[in-house]
């Protein structure tokens, strides 16, 4: 899942971004509204965490433009405005959810994951296929009852492949969904991550390479 965090408080932005990355989400950060809009126009995001009181272009206007452009990105307003009137106004702009500061990180993560599931055809929080069990809420994975100690990138790649429901996912699509925009050597990172993931998944192989196209989970049927 790819997230855009729009927050002008540097310490808070770093805290949230670090936490989400530890939980296997790809996170890009913008400190103002105009930068956020540029990133939204250049890349696809599942969720944008949007501070309402931004320098330059106000968060309300960013939200209006996301809605008017009919982007699939879900908007979570994160703001110190705590009154009912403020919350109603934020939701009235088209935001999908609203969380006030201060907040508990676990609640923020739960809301982001819930919104992310709404950007694509719905799949349950626990995905099971070909002996694999992926619990996206608890960030746990197993195969045939054997726990898989996956890194956050390995987990995110496996989630992307499972969510494709047997369809081929290209390397570029994996980069878009899993890696942050400023990560260098990302193409090689996909190959290395898939190699490590396959080793941990064990035999028989469950991740198939489709030459010239990408990767998919084997054994998928309706």
C-alpha positions in Angstrom: 0.0 0.0 0.0 1.3 3.5 -0.9 0.6 6.5 1.3 1.2 10.2 0.9 1.7 12.0 4.2 1.1 15.7 4.1 2.3 17.3 7.3 4.3 20.5 8.0 5.4 19.5 11.5 8.7 17.8 10.7 9.0 15.8 13.9 5.4 14.5 13.6 5.8 13.7 9.9 9.0 11.7 10.6 7.3 9.8 13.5 4.3 8.8 11.4 6.3 8.0 8.3 8.8 5.8 10.2 5.9 3.9 11.9 4.0 3.3 8.7 7.2 2.1 7.0 7.9 -0.3 9.8 4.4 -1.7 9.2 5.3 -2.4 5.5 3.7 0.6 3.9 5.4 2.8 1.3 5.3 6.4 2.4 6.1 9.7 0.6 6.1 12.9 2.6 5.0 16.4 1.6 5.3 19.5 3.9 2.9 21.7 2.1 -0.2 21.6 -0.1 1.3 22.5 -3.5 4.0 19.8 -3.1 1.3 17.3 -2.2 -0.7 18.1 -5.3 2.4 17.6 -7.5 3.0 14.2 -5.9 -0.6 13.2 -6.4 -0.5 14.1 -10.0 2.8 12.2 -10.6 2.1 9.0 -8.6 -0.8 6.8 -7.5 -1.5 6.7 -3.8 -4.0 4.5 -1.9 -4.3 6.9 1.0 -3.3 10.5 1.7 -3.0 11.5 5.3 -3.7 15.2 5.1 -3.0 17.9 7.7 -5.7 20.5 7.4 -3.7 23.5 8.5 -0.9 23.6 5.9 1.3 26.5 4.8 0.6 27.9 1.3 -2.2 25.9 -0.1 -4.6 25.0 2.7 -5.4 21.3 3.3 -9.1 22.0 2.6 -8.2 23.0 -0.9 -6.0 20.0 -1.4 -8.9 17.8 -0.4 -11.3 19.6 -2.8 -8.9 19.1 -5.7 -8.4 15.4 -4.9 -12.2 15.0 -4.9 -12.8 17.1 -8.0 -10.2 15.2 -10.0 -11.9 12.0 -9.0 -8.7 10.4 -7.8 -9.0 6.9 -6.3 -6.9 8.1 -3.4 -8.7 8.0 0.0 -8.3 11.1 2.2 -7.7 10.9 6.0 -7.8 14.3 7.6 -5.3 14.6 10.5 -5.7 17.8 12.3 -5.9 19.6 15.7 -9.4 20.9 14.8 -11.4 18.8 17.3 -14.9 20.4 17.3 -17.9 18.6 15.8 -18.3 21.5 13.4 -14.7 21.1 12.2 -15.1 17.4 11.8 -18.3 17.8 9.8 -16.7 20.5 7.6 -13.7 18.2 6.9 -15.9 15.3 5.9 -18.1 17.7 3.9 -15.1 18.5 1.7 -15.0 14.9 0.6 -12.5 13.4 3.2 -13.1 9.8 3.8 -12.1 9.8 7.5 -11.1 12.3 10.2 -8.6 11.9 13.1 -7.8 14.6 15.6 -4.4 15.3 17.2 -3.2 14.0 19.6 -3.8 10.5 18.3 -2.8 6.9 19.1 -0.6 5.5 16.3 -2.4 2.2 16.4 -5.6 3.9 15.6 -4.0 5.9 12.8 -2.6 2.7 11.3 -6.0 0.9 11.5 -7.7 3.7 9.8 -5.1 3.9 7.0 -5.3 0.1 6.4 -9.1 0.3 6.3 -9.1 3.1 3.8 -6.5 1.4 1.7 -8.8 -1.7 1.3 -11.4 0.6 -0.1 -9.2 1.9 -3.0 -9.5 -1.5 -4.8 -12.0 -4.4 -5.1 -12.6 -5.4 -1.5 -10.6 -8.3 -0.1 -10.8 -9.4 3.5 -8.1 -8.4 6.0 -6.9 -12.0 6.1 -6.0 -13.3 2.6 -5.7 -17.1 2.1 -4.4 -18.7 -1.1 -2.2 -21.7 -2.1 -1.5 -22.5 1.6 -0.5 -18.9 2.3 -2.2 -16.9 5.0 -1.6 -13.1 5.1 -3.1 -11.2 8.0 -2.8 -7.5 6.8 -4.1 -6.1 10.1 -1.6 -7.9 12.3 1.1 -7.9 9.7 1.6 -11.7 10.0 2.2 -14.3 7.3 2.4 -18.1 7.3 2.5 -20.9 4.8 1.0 -24.3 5.5 1.0 -23.3 9.2 4.6 -22.3 9.2 5.3 -18.7 10.4 7.1 -16.5 7.8 9.5 -13.9 9.2 9.1 -11.4 6.4 10.7 -8.0 6.2 8.3 -5.1 5.6 9.1 -5.0 1.9 8.8 -8.8 1.5 5.4 -8.6 3.3 4.3 -5.7 1.0 5.3 -7.5 -2.2 3.5 -10.6 -1.1 0.4 -8.6 -0.3 0.5 -6.9 -3.7 0.8 -10.3 -5.5 -2.1 -11.8 -3.4 -4.3 -8.8 -4.0 -3.8 -9.2 -7.7 -5.8 -12.5 -7.4 -3.6 -14.4 -9.8 -3.1 -11.6 -12.3 0.4 -10.7 -13.4 1.9 -7.8 -11.5 4.8 -6.0 -13.3 8.0 -4.9 -11.7 6.9 -1.3 -12.3 3.6 -1.9 -10.6 5.4 -3.4 -7.6 7.7 -0.4 -7.4 4.7 1.9 -7.5 2.9 0.1 -4.8 5.7 -0.8 -2.4 8.7 1.5 -2.7 8.9 5.2 -1.9 9.5 7.6 -4.7 13.0 8.7 -3.6 14.3 5.1 -3.2 17.2 4.6 -5.6 18.0 1.4 -7.5 14.4 0.2 -7.1 14.4 -2.1 -10.1 17.2 -4.2 -8.6 15.5 -4.0 -5.2 12.4 -5.8 -6.6 14.6 -8.7 -7.8 16.4 -8.9 -4.6 13.3 -8.7 -2.5 11.5 -11.4 -4.6 14.5 -13.7 -4.3 14.5 -13.4 -0.5 10.7 -13.8 -0.4 10.9 -17.0 -2.5 13.5 -18.5 -0.2 11.4 -17.8 2.8 8.3 -19.2 1.2 10.0 -22.4 0.4 9.0 -25.3 -1.9 7.0 -25.9 -4.0 7.5 -22.4 -5.6 4.4 -20.2 -5.3 5.6 -17.0 -6.9 5.9 -17.4 -10.7 7.9 -15.2 -13.0 6.1 -14.4 -16.3 8.9 -13.5 -18.8 8.6 -10.0 -20.1 5.5 -9.3 -18.0 6.0 -9.6 -14.2 5.1 -12.0 -11.4 2.0 -13.8 -10.1 0.9 -16.2 -7.4 0.4 -19.7 -8.7 -2.6 -21.9 -8.0 -5.1 -19.2 -8.1 -8.6 -20.2 -9.2 -12.0 -18.6 -8.8 
